[in-house]
Structures are given as C-alpha cells and as structure tokens.
Amino acid sequence: MRRSFLLPLIALAMTLSTVAVAAPPSPATKPAPPTAPADEGPLDETEACLDKADTQADMNACAKAAGERADRRLAAVTKRLGEVLDEAGKARLDRAVKAFEPWRSAACEVDGDTVRGGSMEPLVVGMCRADLANFWADGLEQLLADRASK
C-alpha cells in the first residue's frame, strides 16, 4: 500500500498521514464486499477493509467507514473529557469541537485536490477525515490519561 499526504494542523499540530492505494485483484473470483473485524483498532480495521477491496468504490466505502468510526471515537472521547472539565474547560472544548469540523472539511478538500474529480477523491478525502479525527482523539485521550495520573 502507498499512503501519502501532508496537512497543516493549524490548531492541533502538523502531521503526516497516508492514503491507501491497492492494486485491483485479478477478476477471477470476486470475494464478498469488504468488511473489517470489529475487534481491531481503527488502522488495522481500515487496512483489513482496504486489503479486501476489489474496486475503487470498495476502497471509497472503506474510507467512508473509517471516517465514521473515527468520528464516533472522537465524539466518545470528547464526551468523556467534557465530563471531567470545569465549566470554563467545557466552554473551551465546545469551541474547539465547533471549529474542528469546518477546519477538517477544508483541510481535507485541499488534500483531495491531488485527485480532484477522479474516482479516488472520496478515498483521499475520507482517509484524511479519519486520520485527523483519530489524531485529535489520540490527543484528547492523552489529556484524559494525564488528568487521571494526577
């Protein structure tokens, strides 16, 4: 697999992420539509899905599912963090959450410019969205861990 893109993480940080591109398998036999095991981590689950993908549409569906999983993870960790913050901290977290979605959408549109209008655009944009949500969720989980260790 080849993954590549660079995104400015203005308020969060700067990170490198990658987009999977798989060569299509031989058309001799077509496996069942891609599904990933539910007990693996987000990256493993996405890679398993992409490994099973037969077509670009299948890969795009994997990226969409990865983004949905990442959004659920981010929402859950944001909720947990909000439960331990004081009112001022909750207000700051709320402002950050409200700013994140439009920023992420714009950043991933820029990332998608490399393949704008092509069949890979949903894959690139979807993986970007998942990567940024997972990146922020990782950071929020670290904040929770730091608070718990005090």
C-alpha positions in Angstrom: 0.0 0.0 0.0 1.1 3.5 -0.7 -0.2 6.3 1.5 0.8 10.0 1.2 -0.4 13.4 2.1 0.6 16.3 4.2 -1.8 18.5 6.1 -1.3 21.6 8.2 -2.8 21.0 11.6 -3.2 24.7 12.4 -4.6 24.5 15.9 -3.9 20.9 16.6 -0.3 20.4 15.2 1.2 19.2 11.9 1.0 15.6 10.9 1.8 13.3 8.0 -0.9 10.8 7.1 -1.2 8.4 4.3 -3.9 7.2 1.9 -4.0 3.5 0.9 -3.9 2.6 -2.7 -4.3 -1.0 -3.6 -3.8 -2.7 -6.9 -7.1 -4.3 -8.0 -7.1 -8.1 -7.6 -7.4 -10.4 -10.6 -11.0 -10.7 -11.7 -11.0 -14.5 -11.5 -13.0 -14.6 -8.3 -14.7 -11.7 -6.5 -14.8 -12.0 -2.7 -17.6 -10.7 -0.5 -17.8 -6.9 -0.1 -15.1 -5.6 2.2 -15.9 -5.7 5.9 -13.4 -5.3 8.7 -13.3 -7.2 12.0 -14.8 -5.2 14.8 -12.3 -6.1 17.5 -9.2 -4.5 15.8 -8.0 -0.9 16.1 -9.1 1.8 13.6 -6.0 1.5 11.5 -6.0 -2.3 11.4 -9.7 -2.3 10.7 -9.3 0.1 7.8 -6.3 -1.7 6.3 -8.2 -5.0 6.5 -11.1 -3.5 4.7 -8.8 -2.0 2.0 -7.0 -5.3 1.6 -10.3 -6.9 0.7 -11.4 -4.1 -1.6 -11.9 -5.2 -5.2 -12.8 -1.9 -6.8 -12.3 1.8 -6.2 -15.8 2.0 -5.0 -15.0 -0.6 -2.4 -11.9 1.4 -1.3 -14.1 4.5 -1.1 -16.5 2.7 1.1 -13.7 1.6 3.4 -12.6 5.3 3.7 -16.2 6.3 4.5 -16.5 3.7 7.2 -13.1 4.7 8.6 -14.3 8.3 8.9 -17.5 7.2 10.6 -15.6 5.1 13.1 -13.1 7.9 13.8 -16.0 10.4 14.3 -17.7 8.1 16.8 -14.3 7.6 18.6 -13.8 11.4 18.7 -17.3 12.0 20.0 -16.9 9.5 22.7 -13.5 10.8 24.0 -14.8 14.4 23.7 -17.8 13.4 25.9 -15.5 11.7 28.4 -13.2 14.7 28.6 -16.2 17.1 29.0 -17.3 15.1 32.0 -14.1 15.9 33.9 -13.6 19.5 32.9 -14.9 22.5 34.8 -17.3 25.0 33.2 -14.5 27.1 31.6 -12.8 24.0 30.3 -16.1 22.7 28.8 -16.6 26.0 27.1 -13.1 25.8 25.5 -13.7 22.2 24.5 -17.0 23.2 22.9 -15.4 26.0 20.9 -12.7 23.6 19.7 -15.2 21.0 18.7 -17.3 23.6 16.8 -14.2 24.8 15.0 -12.8 21.4 14.2 -15.4 20.2 11.7 -15.3 23.1 9.2 -11.5 23.2 9.6 -11.2 19.5 8.9 -13.5 19.7 5.9 -11.5 22.5 4.4 -8.1 20.8 5.1 -9.3 17.5 3.6 -10.7 19.3 0.5 -7.2 20.7 0.0 -5.8 17.2 0.4 -8.3 16.0 -2.2 -7.1 18.5 -4.7 -4.4 16.0 -5.7 -7.1 13.8 -7.3 -9.9 16.3 -7.7 -12.7 15.0 -9.8 -11.2 11.5 -10.0 -12.6 8.3 -8.6 -10.0 8.3 -5.8 -11.2 11.7 -4.4 -13.6 10.1 -1.9 -10.8 7.7 -0.7 -8.3 10.6 -0.2 -10.8 12.9 1.5 -12.3 10.1 3.6 -9.0 8.9 4.8 -7.9 12.4 5.6 -11.1 13.0 7.6 -10.5 9.7 9.5 -6.8 10.5 10.1 -7.5 14.0 11.5 -10.3 12.8 13.8 -8.1 9.9 15.1 -5.2 12.3 15.6 -7.3 14.6 17.7 -8.9 11.7 19.6 -5.4 10.5 20.4 -4.5 13.9 21.8 -7.7 14.1 23.9 -7.2 10.6 25.2 -3.7 11.7 26.3 -5.3 14.7 28.1 -7.6 12.3 29.9 -4.7 10.0 30.9 -2.7 12.9 32.1 -5.6 14.1 34.3 -6.1 10.6 35.7 -2.5 10.3 36.7 -2.6 13.4 38.9 
